[in-house]
Amino acid sequence: MKISAIDLFCGIGGLSYGMKKAGIRMVAGIDIDDTCEYAYKANVKADFIAQNIAKLNGKQLKKDYWSDDDRVKILVGCAPCQPFSSHTNKNKHRKKGNRWRLLNEFVRLIDETGCDIVSMENVPNLSNQKIFEDFINFLESKKYHVSYSNVYCPEFGIPQKRRRLVLLASRFGKIELIPSTHEDPHFVTTKEAIGHLPPVQSGEICKTDPLHRTTKLTDLNLKRIKASKPNGSWLDWDEELRLACHSRESGDSYKSVYGRMTWNEPAPTITTQFYNYGTGRFGHPTQDRALTVREAALLQTFPADYKFIEDEHEDFQLTNLGVHIGNAVPVELGFVIGKSIRSHIRKHHGKKNKTR
């Protein structure tokens, strides 16, 4: 039995590549950001549709990619999570934003394509929102069997303390995520993921790997990181190094800002600002600098040969790569989702039916 998948909000292909690794044929990815096209096509080897999904016709999508009757149709995606994050949740006007409505567009495309299996990955806070309850109710009304869970990524061998909501839904029957593979204290650590890379200094570009580069710290931030301890905070600094906000009561809530990672634990959640020392615990465990692009990519479990840009030796926008890598679904989480779907299909269609 042939199976194929379309990835909404595909970005540079973290979810798609992981599912492809699990043996699922990816036929297309859709994203409004056309700067993701090169990486998606170069690695996933599937069509890239640069389009706002609000303008996408699900029936046409089905006609273009799911014309064979014997193909299991899978629709996956991770709607931009900013509307559902804990920070945005404080904004009482968040439901009025266009991004909040993207989940409803996901619903529309599920309905128009009539896909067999659905998977969605997002921030855990989404499960507390009415829009997620409505999403579940819609799926169940269309006879999908639904399961979802808040996944702690280290439990699946991902060297990053990322927590994500993963939903699976199928018309074929009960579907669930595969069991976790790792337990504390046997999580994959930061050192295991990036400890083999050659050292680079603040602002330096590695001669053998152009993506192993980091931004240059100011003199003040260089003093701050030198005063920082792994898993410590700004409380380790002398008074003259501290910011004005640190003296306020609210400053106590942001102890990881300007923090240094530690070797013997998974890394903190990689964000789009991983290269900026002042935006989180993105200080290298032992070197006086922020993370490099290569380090962030490896912590997001992209393989070392993943092609992010066409020519790594040319000047490129670090901010673009920050967004691409920070917003990506970790490849290994995509692999877990793909394995879960493959296992489900084998269970409900029999091992004698070959999936590809």
Beta strands, then each sheet from edge to edge (+ up, - down):
strand 1: 2-8
strand 2: 25-31
strand 3: 47-50
strand 4: 71-77
strand 5: 117-122
strand 6: 145-152
strand 7: 163-170
sheet 1: 3+ 2+ 1+ 4+ 5+ 7- 6+
end
